[in-house]
Amino acid sequence: MEVQGIRYLFYGDLVDIDRVPGVELTLSTKNTTTVSNPLLFGDVSTRQTMESFSFYNLPGVATFFYKGDKLELPQDFRTVWKTRPLKP
């Protein structure tokens, strides 16, 4: 954490993250498969599946996906943390 140019070490868990375009906590992909039946002329079927990926919450780590060509987070991009004691 940095306050007035001074950096401080802290231990914490991520509680919330700003919702800005491109930032996702879960990545979902849609896959479309087209299958034709070789025994029946013109018999074509389409199947769609969805897959979702997310990260485990790790202490002191903020992880997210970014959809876009170039990672550009706003200057005031915020994360919210709940601090934890130095010793468990």
N, C-alpha and C positions, 0 to 999 in steps of 0.2 A: 504494500500500500504506500502511496506517496501523498504527502500533505505538505504544501508550501515548499516543495523541493526536497523534503527530507523523506527518505525511504524507511519504512518500518516493516519488520517481520511479524507476521501473525499466522496462527493456525486456524483454519476455518473450513466450513462446508458451504458450498454454493447453495443459495436459497432461491434466487431469481436472476434472470438475465433479461436485458432489454429486448423487446420484440421489434426488430428492424427488418426491412426487406432483405431477404437472402439468408438470415440467421434462422436455423432450425435446430431444435433439440433432438428431433427424430428425422431420419432420412427415409423417405418412402419412395419406392420405385415401382412402376407399373410395367409388367412384361406382357406382351401380346405374342401368342404363338398361333400360326395358321397351319392347319394340318389338312392334307387332302387324302382321301381314301383311294388308293390305286385300283381297287376293285369296282368302284362306282364312279363313273365319269361325272364330273361336276360336283361331287360331294365334298365340300370344303367346310371345315368348322374352325372357329376361332376360339381360343381360350385365353383369358386374361388372369394374371396372378399379381398380387401385391406383396412386396417384401418391405419390411420396416427394420431399420437398424438404429440402435441407440447405444450410448456409452454407459458403462457403470459409473456411478457417482464415486469419485475418489476424493479423499480429504485433500483440500488445498488445490484442487484442479478444477478449472472451468473448461468443459469440453462442449463443442457444438459443431454443427455442420454449416457450411456456407455454400449456397447455390449462387453461382455467378462466375464471370470470367476472371475477375480480379477482386481480392479481398479488400473491401473498403468499408471500414466501420466508422461511424460518425465520431467526432472528437469527444462528444459527451456520452459515448456508449457506456452503460452502467451495468455492473453486476452487484448483487446483494449477497452478503456472506453472514453466516452465524459463526462467531468466533468460538474456539474451543480452547481448553486449558493446555498449557505447554506439556504437562504430564497427564496421561489418562488416569 
